[in-house]
Amino acid sequence: MSKQLMTTLNLKRPAWESVSNAYIEINEIGKAEYYSAIEKAIQEGASDNVAYHRAELAQAQKRYEKVGGQALREFNRDSKSYINTCALRVSYALNHGGMPLIENRVKLTSGTKLIGKDNYKYYTGVSSIKGLLLENWKQLKPYSQANGRDFYKIFYDYRKEPFKTLADIYGNIFNPTRVAEIRRNNKNFFNALCSLKIKGIVTMVIEGWGNAGGHTTLWNGKGFLDETNYLDYYKEAIFVRELCFWELL
């Protein structure tokens, strides 16, 4: 594991209730626009991909409008680059859940940071959220029976098994046996997470996407708060390579 995963500053963490409430607030925004965009696209005879893109765009627009400031201006300037809002939502949850991302309150790390109308910083990339939490909170150690609180779990070594030897972003599977094994391990780990009865923030490195390399969200002890489970995803060529977890009480 990289030295970054062993970095620690041990900043006091915000409460789960505050962070999760803020996350739920921002996560609910844009849902009506999402489904409305899909319905309209279907009525117009658009393909599934076009309908999905329009829906994602409409939803992201409302979320950026909620954040406002530089974040909204950048989205309006280049919506394609900022359409994925998972890091924005976790940033919002931290900012409005007891850990404002501002100088002198936390150690801000590298990565694109946009300022909202509240003058808080908003990260736009999963790796940036991961770096922020590694820098400010307790170090992560490998998941084990003895360590089920702050941990990382690696499902396979991409240096030894590049994604291109397993599948591609178009859904083609080149090594069905190995992909099935990785997906089975993903699903088993979801069940393990449920058994731990912990809550917190998750970052994931995900293979199989063409426009993103990961995801970040909250875990409530039973499932992911955004209701998307990449540990048991319906598309066979999309699976999790690495998962990091930080507990909130």
C-alpha angles and dihedrals in degrees: 000000000000123000087247090072089058095052116111138180096161097217111183109265125230121247120274093232093056095044095044093048090053091047093051089050095055093037092058093053114101098016094116090050090048095057093039091055092050092050092049093048091051091050088053091052095247120162121258091255093052092046092050093048093050090049093049090049093050092049094047090050092059093047093051089047088056091052093040125170121076090344092063093044091053092048091051089049096048112008092167092064095046103036093108105081103178095107091042090055094049089047089052090049091053095042094050097030100064107287109082112196100230135123115280092019098069136004103259114213136202123290135081110313120184124192119235128209086265089062091242122130121251122200116213102194133068093224088055092055089048091050092047094053094043090052097046106031139050119306118262124239129189116283114258140146087270094047115049102140115063108013151130127228123200115198097188140350108254090197090064095033111032113200091242089067091055106038143320137242091261092066098258113144116212099175107032095175095053094041090051089051093050092047091049090052089049091053093045090052091052087058090048090053090052091052093053093066093212132135130211151100123315133197122189137190104217128193126209103047124117098202105034140030103207152358138234129196143130128281117213099192094267105046147332115301093227088056094234116122113196090173087072104021122172094231109079096211093056116082141143120264099179135011128192124192133194117186123228122195 
